Amino acid sequence: MDQDILKQYYADSPPTAVNLAIKPHFDALTDQQKLYAHHISRAAFLGTRIVLRQVSPESEAIYDLIISLNKEFDGDWVKLQRQAGVGEEALRNFLEYAAQFLANAGNYKGFGDSKFIPRCSPNDFQAIMSLSPIAKRLADVAISSGIYSDVEKPGLMHLGFSDSGHLSNYYPDSPLITEEEISLIGEILAENKLLPENTRLRKLDDGNFKVLVASAIQNPSPETIDVGKNTLWNLEGKLKGRKVELVFGDHIEEMAKIAVHIKKAAVYAANDIQKRMMDAYAKSFGTGSLMAFKESQKLWVKDTSPLVESNIGFIESYRDPAGVRAEWEGMAAIVNKERTRAVSRTIYVQVSVLTDYQFTRLVEAAPSMVVKLPWSHEFEKDKFIAPDFTSLEVLSFAGSGIPAGINIPNYEDVRQEVGFKNVCLGNVLSAKAPNEPIPFIRPDDLSLYQSNRDEAFEVQVGIHELLGHGTGKLLQETAPGVFNFDVGSPPISPVTSKPCTTWYKFSQTWSGVFGAISSSYEECRAECVAMALSCDFEILKIFGFGDGTVDMDSKAGEVLYASYLSMARAGIVALEFWDPKSKKWGQAHMQARYSILRTFLDAGDGFAKLDYSKEDLSDLTIKLDKHKILSHGRPAVENYLQKLHVFKCTADLEAGKKLYDQMTHVDEWWGTLVRDEVIRRRSARKIYVQANTFEKDGKVALKEYAPTLEGMIQSFAERDI
């Protein structure tokens, strides 16, 4: 691999370490609440090794390398440096790699799915590892398995399908499994009503397949298995002559420990709903039943405004190249009581999160806002189900990254029948590093952008989560011969002006039909809703900006302008997550934002353009005409949004994929000149240093750590995972 290209995969130097402050909120809990939070936190973090195994074959060994060295030297890295005989730079590079590895729960970026490698040489790496017998043995395995790059197989620097030259440990020990085989097995599982989120798929040497189900029990009783006693199927069609078998007990040790802590959390539940929710979690993690997990999610939605919030399990499918298998994720968080009580945005404007009062007003206004979206009532839920909203402070978040907000469950039937929740993670939003660079914003816009970007982000996130992910009705055959629309007189598509001819057949799901593009496509749809409705000055008034009067020169207009600038800038920065060799996007949200930037640029009449004078684009900035947002920007977004929405609602994969492939296509100019400048100016992503809880004699103590590389490593070491 060319050295200039290889440098793009180096671990950030230095990474930006920030602390997720939680102590005042934890201290305000009762002993019972602390015990409940502690056991959920432990259950979440006990899934760390599951994530490592989902990422790459070598990730678990690298994790053990880092933790064993910290233990061997009791966190005294200077002593290690002296004994290893390496320079200060080599040690710093190792610590930078180790901290980023732990933050991403693996050696591929949680946000981007590209591999990152140490800046220190393999010789220095080996010298450091040689000081611990355990680490030395593991280093030989891990280095040979891929800490560094394989120059003969550059495709392995990105997660993806193995038959495209990439890597995915959702398909372990299966280098010859093909994308088509994965899809065909998915169809078999769907026909037998087996949800795939907590599974991995292995292809055997004889051509047969095993579906590995995460569970604490290897032989669950037939009545607890979602598909009953028949767990072996003979395949037909292109796979005729082969078999697929369900095998329980994937991640068995971790799932057992997780189930134990979930059962302990149930003892300290605040109410019957929480207890039943924990019981459903325990059943799911014990037996592998995702029907039990869906029950936990229904109860989670019904558990409104708890002081200690949680969600845990196999949640998001962003990193599976097929878009159906989900990564382990767990959260324990605490309500910020001051924010929850607040009725004025000025109390905590610097943190940029919604108050309950504002969110209540947004929910109340939702029905009148939804009708402003570019589709008719046939493509919208019969009744808007107002979600619960809580502003939270993260105690623990296990997984490959921490979002700023969450809108779950992801199961469309649960969302339509029971509802969903919006969760805003306040201490994630407020965790900032000083003097963060802001590339691609014009000097003339920089002051306005810096003054309004937090408020703009607040508006974007609020609308994205509530009215983006919260809107839309899938046209479905809900039972054999039963439809949730008039199948004899289907709705007229606003895209074609003709009756719809496609819908979801019985047992089909949104992610199952749209597969690999489903996550990014849905994020794009939600982002477009935010871009369209943020133009409504009545909504901006709800957020505390202006009096509802349309005025682009007012504070509300500045927030709107900053929102569009932010999205356009994100569309440029997104190119970091596009791989020019594989022609593949590595991050769902960034792929979506790039397509929205292209929508801005296609709006015409000088609304948006990339501004530069130098041939190498070293002075590249985004230029938007503030006074054309309403006349050109919004209509362009709404036109794109209408198509995205209708194609999703009607299960029109052919039209939806064609549209999305077109809008996210990266040509040579974007993929070389623009991307090279993005890489040159990219900033290090934050790594969040989280606290730990420890139980002794029925009391729970909290320990926070310094926001440093060493603090990050120490926090993981003391979790004893």
Secondary structure, DSSP 8 states (H G I E B T S, - for coil): --HHHHGGGB--SS-EEEE---HHHHHTS-HHHHHHHHHHHHHHHTTHHHHHHHH-TTHHHHHHHHHHHHHHTTT-HHHHHHHHT--HHHHHHHHHHHHHHHHHTSSB-TTT-BB-B-SS-HHHHHHHHTTSHHHHHHHHHHHHHTSS--TT-GGGGBBS-GGGT-B-TTSTT-TT--HHHHHHHHHHHHHTT---TTEEEEE-TTS-EEEEEE-S-SS--GGGSTTTT--EEE--GGGTT-EEEEEEEETHHHHHHHHHHHHHHHHT-SSHHHHHHHHHHHHHHHH--HHHHHHHHHHHHHS-S-SEEEEEEEEE-TTSTTS-S-EEEEEEEEE-HHHHH---GGGGGGG----HHHHHHHHHHHHHHHTTSSS-GGGS-SS----EEEEEEEEEEESS---SEEEE---HHHHHHT--EEEEEHHHHT---TT---TTB-HHHHHHHHHHHHHHHHHHHHHIIIIITT-----BEEETTEESS-TTS--B-TTTSSB----B-TT--HHHHHGGGHHHHHHHHHHHHHHHHTT-HHHHHHTTSSSS---TTSHHHHHHHHHHHHHHHHHHHGGGGEETTTTEE--HHHHHHHHHHHHHHTT-TTSEEEE--STT-TT-EEEE-GGGIIIIIHHHHHHHHHHHHHHHHTT-HHHHHHHHHHHT---HHIIIIIHHHHHHH----EEEE--EEEEETTEEEEE---SSHHHHHHHHHTTT-
